[in-house]
Amino acid sequence: MNDTWLFHSGTIFDGATVMDAGSAVAVRDGRIIAAGRESRVRAILPQPDHDVDLGTRALTPGFTDAHVHNIMGGLESLACDLTSAEGIAEVSERIGTYAAGCGDAWITGGGWSMSDFPGGNPTAELLDSLVPDRPAYLLNRDHHGAWVNSAALQLAGINAHTQDPTDGRIERDASGNPTGTLHEGAMDLVTAFIPEPDAATLRAGLLAGQAYLHSFGVTGWQEAILGAYAGYSDVSPAYRSLYAEGLATGQAAGALWVPRETTLEDIPALVENFLARRFANAAAGFRTTTAKIMVDGIAENQTAAMLEPYLRTCHCAPDSPENTGLQYLDREVLIAVAVALDAAGFDLHLHVIGDAATRLALDAIQAARTANGATGGRHHLAHLQIIHPDDVPRFGALGLSINAQALWACNDDQMVELTNPILGAERLGWQYPFRSLIDSGAHLVMGSDWPVSTPNPWEAIHVAVNRTHPDYPDTEPLVADQAITLLQAMRAYTQGSAWINRDHEGGRIRPGARADLVLLDSDPFALASDDLHAVGVELTLAAGRAVYERVAVRA
């Protein structure tokens, strides 16, 4: 039986608003049994196991991350983990140290930042100096590119004569030789040769990822890709196993991956496959009612789909074609997939970065609404970096949700060095228009895309409110008038994201609900906005069970 808890005498955010002063929350048997005036709550639970005086701290519902790659993050943290490395020297030192102590046939992992390398593209030559004796494959932080050494290129047969895949690009020198960076679908030319992790490794990655999320107060999440991507296969069996063993402490949901090579002829079989997987996962307690579609790539490597060409930053040949990025599914295929999956009862989760991708995704959802009527699908577009102003009102009109990765809405090194120069002044002002989207009537949810970026909600909330990154406090805010309020951001990261996950008990503090609670080390509502990133977690309860404790908070 879980311990009983009583929290009182401080700020309590219930997922919608800050409760009245003098409120308290009581927990017994994994559930919230009372919330309201302290005297009334104490009468219901007069002798709790843990009587917690909040003081200058705050209590919130557990956070739900609406877009995360939990197993990828967990596995990469156990492999060659570069996520906290800054600069070429530190990245190189970490790779060399890991390779020296690793006996595996391959060096895998990732987390390097494009902004650390000229043009965002590290070279095989550098990686060869660190790993000369075996193949190496290291994903970048956004998982839209990989850094490989010469051994990996040779094993995969990639040379100057290798054609770029339709959904990717091989970075090359002036003679056409591969230089060591593979973008998007080009990664699969190498991943076909990497041994898949076994069940024990996947289980270890899932447990590591779950524990890491809990340390930031995250008690629910959506695994954003369940399917073959970037060297990973469907990790649903690992989730089912954890649920069967009683080791799944978070409320996980998942999004079934629509392959980028899908054709019109594939759609009936794809829907049938998704329905079977949804049933099998649900039987194990793992909810997978969402379908994930990647419409385009990312802006930094010019694979995000744009309505107008990228600005040139190279000395291109005069007759070089103008680049508007990549669109992974043909228009008719995307629309047909959206209509079919909506009809089958799936929530659509669409990755869109460029303005052309956003417009196409909106067209697809509009087609689904027209064909199927009101199915109740909780469709959401993720990332939403560049949106043409003409398309903003369509979000509210279609009843869509914004799945925001707010940490990116700032002028950090990657934005300044790699993205801004290829967009131009007008499109810079179209980036991450969260305020305008909310004003259109769209529903806001939030996520991190970890391990692309930190799963710490407070860094994302900081940027959402300030439009500057805490590491770059003196930079110009990115489109400052698109900032949102602290209350809007906290609602999005709690009840908003729980709603998109169809977790009907998550994200709220109310009697009868599951006791997913987070004790913060300070009161965010009492802080200056430029201090929000410093908010930390002292205790995380998942269904009333302490799954993370930073300090001794138990009375």
SULGILIN-V711744 format. One line per field, one symbol per residue. ss: DSSP state (h for helix, s for strand, l for the rest). phi: phi as a letter, one per 30 degrees, with the letter a starting at -180 (. if undefined). Layout:
# SULGILIN-V711744
ss = ???
phi = ???
This chain:
# SULGILIN-V711744
ss = llllssssllsssllllsllllssssssllssssssshhhhhhhlllllssssllllsssslsssssslhhhhhhhhhlsslllllhhhhhhhhhhhhhhhlllllsssssslhhhlhhhlllhhhhhhhlllllsssssllllsssslhhhhhhhlllllllllllssssslllllssssssshhhhhhhlllllllhhhhhhhhhhhhhhhhhllsssssssssllsllslllhhhhhhhhhhlllllsssssssllllllhhhhhhhhhhhhhhhhhhhhlllsssssssslsllllllllllllllllllllllllllllllslllhhhhhhhhhhhhhlllssssssllhhhhhhhhhhhhhhhhhhlllllllssssllsllhhhhhhhhhlllsssslhhhllllhhhhhhhhhhhlhhhhllsllhhhhhhlllssssllllllllllhhhhhhhhhhlllhhhlllllllhhhlllhhhhhhhhhhhhhhhlllllllllllllsllsssslllhhhllhhhhhhllssssssllsssssllllll
phi = .ddcbbcaiadbccjbaddeeidbbcbbhibdcaaleeddddddbdbddbccddhccbcbdedccdabcddedddddccdccdcdbidddedddddddddcccddccbkljdceddbeiibdcdeddddcbdcadbbbdddcicabcbcdddddddicbdcdddddcaacdbddcjddckccchddeddcddcdedddeddddddddddedddddcidcbacddbcldahjccdceeddddddddicdccccbbcdddedcecedddedddddddddddddddcjcdbccccbcdbcbdecicddcdbddddbbcddecdddccicbdceeddeddddddddddicdcbcdbcddddddddddddddddddciddidcdbccihdbbdedcedddddciccccccdeddacceddddccedccjdddedcdhddddddddjdccbbaciedebeddeddddededcibdddbdcddedhedcdcdedddddddcdddddddhcdcdibcaejdddcbbcddacddccdddcddddbccabcbhicdcabdbdcdd
